[in-house]
Each structure stands twice: as C-alpha cells, then as structure tokens.
C-alpha cells in the first residue's frame, strides 16, 4: 500500500472516531439534561404537596392507573 494512501486512511479513521465521540457525548447530554429539568420540577411540586397534605393523595400517576383499571 502506498504511504500517502495509508496516511489518508489513518486521518479519515481518526476523523470518524472524533466525530463519533462528539456525537455520542452530545446525545448523552441531550438525553440527560431534559430529565434533570423535569425531575427537579416534579420534586418541588411533590415536596410542597407533602408538607401541606397528609395521608392519601390522588396523584396523576394514580389517576392514570385508575383509568387503566376501569377500561
């Protein structure tokens, strides 16, 4: 194999690996960040409800369960 062609293949391979790593890191951040934002908002609502109300609470999760059981 020609030395120039081999260097070109090495460069293309490294470029592909760098791009793949960058895309993978970006996708991991995109998946993680929206989950953090929604979980923080839910915990604030849950903590404010739990301090003002004791006992049984009808949450959206429980309401969805009841709806699936009646159909």
Secondary structure, DSSP 8 states (H G I E B T S, - for coil): --HHHHHHHHHHHHHHHHHHHHHHHHHHHHHHHHHHHHHHHHHHHHHHHHHH--S----HHHHHHHHHHH-
